[in-house]
Amino acid sequence: MVMSLSWLENLISAVLSQVNTVTVALTVFVTVYVLVSFYQKRREFANIPPGPKPWPVVGNFGGFLVPAFIRRRFGQQSEDSRDKNPLVSLTELANVYGNVYSLFVGSQLVVVLNGYEVVRDALSNHRKVFSDRPDVPTINIMTKRKGIVFAPYGPVWTVQRTFCHTKLRNVGLGKLSLEPCIQQGLAIIKTELLRLNEESGGSGVDLAPLISNSVSNVICSLILGQRFHHEDHEFRTIVDLMARGLEICVSSPAVLINIFPQLYHLPYGVFKELRQVERDITVFLKRIIAMHQETLDPEKPRDLTDMYLIEILSQEADGKKDSSFTEDYLFYIIGDLFIAGTDTTANSVLWILLYMVLHPDIQDKVQTEIDEVLGPHRAPSYTDKGSLRFTEATIMEVQRLTTVVPLAIPHMASATAEFRGYTIPKGTVVLPNLWSVHRDPTVWDDPDSFNPTRFLDSEGKLLRKECFIPFGIGHRKCMGEQLAKMELFLTVTSLLQAFKFRLPEGTPPPPLHGRFGLTLAPFPYTVCVSLRR
């Protein structure tokens, strides 16, 4: 029996010998790979900007891995997350490490730029190298690196942006011909605001649905050729989903998708919510594109979508098989413009009205100017902007203090660059801290105070300050800046001409640092209104 099992012993011995050999080989390989990677990274990051020491694997965002109740137990998070202001924290790090410093999201290097001079230097003087968009999992999943806002910098982006900007101007972008469309939405706001205020019984009205619906309908008229009713449940849901998606991508555990992309598929929490946001928006926009295809008349384009579909047909007819003009690309462009044209402007209006409620003396002064220039009945026009100087200065001051896109949209170094004595490796994510620019004490007197007169000279004329950059600077400056300025001016002047705004009795004001995401939104609040005439 012993003799008969000797072959088995020999076989096991041979197998173990092979396993040991493979194990040793794998161990050596992994060790060498890790050491080589370590020294490559060390050499690559030898002269990067300083910054706080990252955690292993997760970088400087490991706090998201710690459950909220544990962070509260050890004093790392208040019960009310509204007390937190990430923008203050990011700006305060500049006091420790300088205006150019480094963070890590996992192994991804992120360089944060603070203060006007540094941000201007990077985005104006080094615009070619810092105009790219990063290859970030959360952004890639949602946008596939297509569209305009999140697409990488290069020939395709340039062609697509130029086409869209030209065609949008053809249908009214930034032109006075768009005023009736904006005024139509404002008439609905006024009617609904009165009705809801009466029904509230003094508890106040949430302005957000009314404002966002009006603003989004302006961009919808340009890109989709239609307006949606303010009580359209599906449209209201889509607008809310877009705002929610922008928030959770940056200020929730969903940021960990950038470290562990597989987390996107988790069947619970913000990960599940993010997937639902993507699915619902996709269904909504693709259905609208399909309707345009069914009713398209190449001789009579109605909007940007029609013009884009006509361009697709034109390039197909010319035999351009490698054209970037595709239905898929159109989908992402519409999504970009819809989100960018709604969330930022709506939040700006909400911030301005909140500041008017909290500073009734400024509200009175704005309304006095409106009365003097427009009288009680004439509707404001964008041509009145030069005459309503204090009103415009007030709008600009709220924009400065709130900075609705506080970290711009993340940029990326398209090549290794030397910047301010540091080496910024190719592929580094670059965050221009616009919030810090607007709070920079080297260019603003008493930057944390609310003072509209800082934008007026001694004669009451409007001052244009180059350090005021709510729409960004450089190649990636907001394409819809002129439209946003027109909507802000007309919406604010129209509503303040018609109504007096105040908080409901006994209601505390919301925190002014806002809800941090890709955009900075005010915390929900309600107002009571009264007709001024």
MOZI-V732922 format. One record per pair of residues at least 4 apart in sequence whose C-alpha atoms are under 7 Angstrom apart, sorted by the first residue. I is the first residue (numbers start at 1). J is the second residue. D is the distance in whole Angstrom. If there is no record, write none. Layout:
I|J|D, I|J|D
This chain:
1|5|6, 2|6|7, 5|9|7, 6|10|6, 7|11|6, 8|12|6, 9|13|6, 10|14|6, 11|15|6, 12|16|6, 13|17|6, 14|18|6, 15|19|6, 16|20|6, 17|21|6, 18|22|6, 19|23|6, 20|24|6, 21|25|6, 22|26|6, 23|27|6, 24|28|6, 25|29|6, 26|30|6, 27|31|6, 28|32|6, 29|33|6, 30|34|6, 31|35|6, 32|36|6, 33|37|6, 34|38|6, 35|39|6, 36|40|6, 37|41|6, 38|42|6, 39|43|6, 40|44|6, 41|45|6, 42|46|6, 44|425|7, 47|422|6, 47|423|5, 48|422|5, 48|423|5, 48|424|6, 49|100|6, 49|101|5, 49|102|5, 49|422|6, 50|97|6, 50|101|5, 50|102|6, 51|97|6, 51|101|5, 51|102|5, 51|103|6, 52|103|7, 54|59|4, 54|60|5, 54|104|6, 55|59|5, 55|60|6, 55|62|7, 57|106|5, 57|107|7, 58|62|5, 58|105|6, 58|106|4, 58|259|7, 59|104|5, 59|105|5, 59|106|4, 59|107|6, 60|103|6, 60|104|5, 60|105|6, 61|105|6, 64|253|5, 66|70|7, 66|71|7, 67|71|7, 68|72|6, 69|73|6, 70|74|6, 71|75|6, 71|76|5, 71|77|5, 72|76|6, 72|77|5, 72|78|6, 72|79|7, 85|89|7, 85|513|6, 86|90|6, 87|91|6, 88|92|6, 89|93|6, 91|114|7, 91|436|6, 93|97|6, 94|98|4, 94|99|5, 94|101|7, 94|114|7, 97|101|6, 99|113|6, 99|114|5, 99|115|7, 100|111|7, 100|112|6, 100|113|5, 100|114|6, 101|111|6, 101|112|6, 102|109|7, 102|110|6, 102|111|5, 102|112|6, 103|109|6, 103|110|5, 103|111|6, 104|108|5, 104|109|5, 104|110|6, 105|109|7, 105|259|7, 106|259|5, 109|428|5, 109|429|6, 110|428|6, 110|429|5, 110|430|6, 111|429|6, 111|430|5, 111|431|6, 112|430|6, 112|431|5, 112|432|6, 112|433|7, 113|118|6, 113|119|6, 113|431|6, 113|432|5, 113|433|6, 114|118|6, 114|119|6, 114|432|7, 114|433|5, 114|436|6, 114|437|7, 115|119|6, 115|436|5, 115|437|5, 115|440|6, 116|120|6, 116|437|5, 116|440|7, 116|467|6, 117|121|6, 118|122|6, 119|123|6, 119|432|6, 120|124|5, 121|125|5, 121|126|7, 122|126|5, 122|127|6, 122|130|7, 123|127|5, 123|130|6, 123|473|6, 123|474|5, 124|473|7, 124|474|5, 126|130|6, 127|131|6, 127|474|6, 127|475|7, 129|413|5, 129|414|5, 129|415|6, 130|411|6, 130|412|6, 130|413|5, 130|414|7, 131|153|6, 131|411|6, 131|412|7, 131|475|6, 131|476|7, 132|152|5, 132|153|5, 132|411|6, 132|412|5, 132|413|6, 132|414|6, 133|150|6, 133|151|6, 133|152|5, 133|153|7, 133|410|6, 133|411|5, 133|412|5, 134|410|7, 134|411|6, 134|412|5, 134|427|7, 134|429|6, 135|140|7, 136|140|6, 136|258|6, 137|141|6, 137|257|7, 137|258|5, 137|261|6, 138|142|6, 138|249|7, 138|257|6, 138|258|6, 139|143|6, 140|144|5, 140|145|6, 142|278|7, 143|332|6, 145|150|6, 145|151|5, 145|152|7, 146|150|7, 146|151|5, 146|329|6, 146|332|6, 147|151|6, 147|329|6, 147|332|5, 147|333|4, 147|336|6, 148|157|6, 148|161|6, 148|333|6, 148|336|7, 149|336|6, 151|157|6, 152|157|7, 153|157|6, 154|158|6, 155|159|6, 156|160|6, 156|324|7, 157|161|6, 158|162|6, 159|163|6, 160|164|6, 161|165|6, 162|166|6, 163|167|6, 164|168|6, 165|169|6, 166|170|6, 167|171|7, 167|304|6, 168|172|6, 168|173|5, 168|222|7, 168|304|6, 169|173|4, 169|174|7, 171|222|6, 171|303|7, 172|177|6, 172|178|5, 173|483|6, 174|482|5, 174|483|5, 178|182|7, 179|183|6, 180|184|6, 181|185|7, 181|218|6, 182|186|6, 182|218|6, 182|487|7, 183|187|6, 184|188|7, 185|189|6, 185|214|5, 186|190|6, 186|214|7, 186|491|7, 187|191|6, 188|192|6, 189|193|6, 189|210|6, 190|194|6, 191|195|6, 192|196|6, 193|197|6, 194|198|6, 195|199|6, 196|200|6, 196|205|6, 197|204|6, 197|205|6, 197|528|6, 197|529|7, 200|204|6, 200|205|7, 202|504|6, 202|528|7, 203|504|6, 204|504|6, 204|526|5, 204|527|5, 204|528|5, 205|526|5, 205|527|5, 205|528|6, 206|525|6, 206|526|5, 206|527|7, 207|211|6, 207|526|7, 208|212|6, 208|350|7, 209|213|6, 210|214|6, 211|215|6, 211|346|6, 212|216|6, 212|342|6, 212|346|5, 213|217|6, 213|230|6, 214|218|7, 215|342|6, 215|346|6, 216|220|6, 216|341|7, 216|342|5, 217|221|6, 217|227|5, 217|228|7, 218|222|7, 219|223|6, 219|338|7, 219|341|6, 220|224|5, 220|225|6, 220|226|6, 220|227|6, 221|225|4, 221|226|5, 221|227|6, 222|303|6, 222|304|6, 223|303|5, 223|304|5, 223|305|6, 224|303|6, 224|304|7, 224|305|6, 225|302|6, 225|303|5, 228|232|7, 228|235|7, 232|236|6, 233|237|6, 234|238|6, 235|239|6, 236|240|6, 237|241|6, 238|242|6, 238|281|6, 239|243|7, 240|244|6, 241|245|6, 241|277|6, 242|246|6, 242|339|6, 243|247|6, 243|343|6, 244|248|6, 245|249|6, 245|274|6, 245|277|6, 246|517|6, 246|518|5, 246|519|7, 247|251|6, 247|516|7, 247|517|4, 247|518|6, 248|252|5, 248|254|6, 248|517|7, 249|254|6, 249|255|6, 249|517|7, 250|255|6, 250|517|5, 250|518|6, 251|516|6, 251|517|5, 254|270|6, 254|271|6, 256|260|6, 257|261|4, 257|262|7, 257|263|6, 257|264|6, 263|271|7, 264|271|5, 265|271|7, 266|271|6, 266|272|6, 267|272|5, 268|272|5, 269|273|6, 270|274|6, 271|275|7, 272|276|6, 273|277|6, 274|278|6, 275|279|6, 276|280|6, 277|281|6, 278|282|6, 279|283|6, 280|284|6, 281|285|6, 282|286|6, 283|287|6, 284|288|7, 285|289|6, 285|331|7, 286|290|6, 286|331|7, 287|291|6, 288|292|6, 289|293|6, 290|294|6, 291|295|6, 292|296|6, 292|306|7, 296|306|7, 297|301|6, 298|310|6, 301|306|5, 301|307|6, 302|306|6, 303|307|6, 304|308|6, 305|309|6, 306|310|6, 307|311|6, 308|312|6, 309|313|6, 310|314|6, 311|315|6, 312|316|6, 312|325|5, 312|326|6, 313|317|6, 314|318|6, 315|319|6, 315|320|5, 316|320|6, 316|321|7, 325|329|6, 326|330|6, 327|331|6, 328|332|7, 329|333|6, 330|334|6, 331|335|6, 332|336|6, 333|337|6, 334|338|6, 335|339|6, 336|340|6, 337|341|5, 338|342|6, 339|343|6, 340|344|6, 341|345|7, 342|346|6, 343|347|6, 344|348|6, 344|404|6, 344|519|7, 345|349|6, 345|484|6, 345|488|7, 346|350|6, 347|351|6, 347|404|7, 347|521|6, 348|352|6, 348|399|7, 348|404|7, 349|353|6, 349|488|6, 349|492|7, 350|354|6, 351|355|6, 351|398|7, 351|522|6, 352|356|6, 352|395|7, 352|398|6, 353|357|6, 354|358|6, 355|359|6, 356|360|6, 356|362|7, 356|363|5, 357|501|6, 357|502|5, 357|503|7, 359|363|6, 360|364|6, 361|365|6, 362|366|6, 363|367|6, 364|368|6, 365|369|6, 366|370|6, 366|390|7, 366|391|5, 367|371|6, 367|496|6, 367|497|6, 368|372|6, 369|373|6, 369|388|7, 370|374|6, 370|388|7, 370|497|6, 371|375|4, 371|376|6, 374|378|6, 374|380|7, 379|494|7, 380|384|7, 380|490|6, 380|493|7, 380|494|6, 381|490|7, 382|486|6, 382|490|7, 384|388|6, 385|389|7, 385|392|7, 388|392|6, 389|393|6, 389|461|7, 389|462|6, 390|394|6, 391|395|6, 392|396|6, 393|397|6, 393|452|5, 393|453|7, 393|455|5, 393|456|7, 393|462|7, 394|398|6, 394|452|5, 395|399|6, 396|400|6, 397|401|6, 397|450|7, 397|451|7, 397|452|5, 398|402|6, 399|403|5, 399|470|7, 400|438|5, 400|468|7, 400|470|7, 401|438|7, 403|435|6, 403|470|6, 404|519|5, 404|520|5, 404|521|7, 405|518|6, 405|519|5, 405|520|6, 406|433|6, 406|434|5, 406|435|5, 406|519|7, 406|520|7, 407|431|6, 407|432|5, 407|433|5, 407|434|6, 407|435|7, 408|432|6, 408|434|7, 408|472|7, 410|429|7, 410|430|6, 410|431|5, 411|429|6, 411|430|5, 411|431|6, 412|427|6, 412|428|6, 412|429|4, 412|430|5, 413|426|5, 413|427|5, 413|428|5, 413|429|7, 413|430|7, 414|426|6, 414|427|6, 415|425|7, 415|426|4, 416|424|6, 416|425|4, 416|426|4, 417|423|6, 417|424|5, 417|425|6, 418|422|6, 418|423|5, 418|424|6, 419|423|6, 419|424|7, 424|428|7, 433|437|7, 434|438|6, 435|439|6, 436|440|6, 438|468|7, 439|444|7, 439|447|5, 439|448|6, 440|444|6, 440|447|7, 441|445|6, 441|446|7, 441|447|6, 455|462|6, 455|463|5, 456|460|5, 456|461|5, 456|462|5, 456|463|5, 457|461|5, 457|462|7, 457|463|6, 469|473|7, 471|477|6, 471|478|5, 471|481|6, 472|477|5, 472|478|7, 473|477|5, 480|484|6, 481|485|6, 482|486|6, 483|487|6, 484|488|6, 485|489|6, 486|490|6, 487|491|6, 488|492|6, 489|493|6, 490|494|6, 491|495|6, 492|496|6, 493|497|6, 494|498|6, 495|499|6, 496|500|7, 498|531|6, 498|532|6, 499|529|6, 499|530|5, 499|531|5, 499|532|5, 500|529|5, 500|530|5, 500|531|6, 500|532|6, 501|527|6, 501|528|6, 501|529|5, 501|530|7, 502|527|6, 502|528|5, 502|529|7, 503|507|6, 503|526|7, 503|527|5, 503|528|6, 504|527|6, 504|528|6, 510|523|6, 510|525|7, 511|523|7, 514|520|6, 514|521|5, 514|522|4, 514|523|6, 515|520|6, 515|521|5, 515|522|6, 515|523|6, 516|520|5, 516|521|7
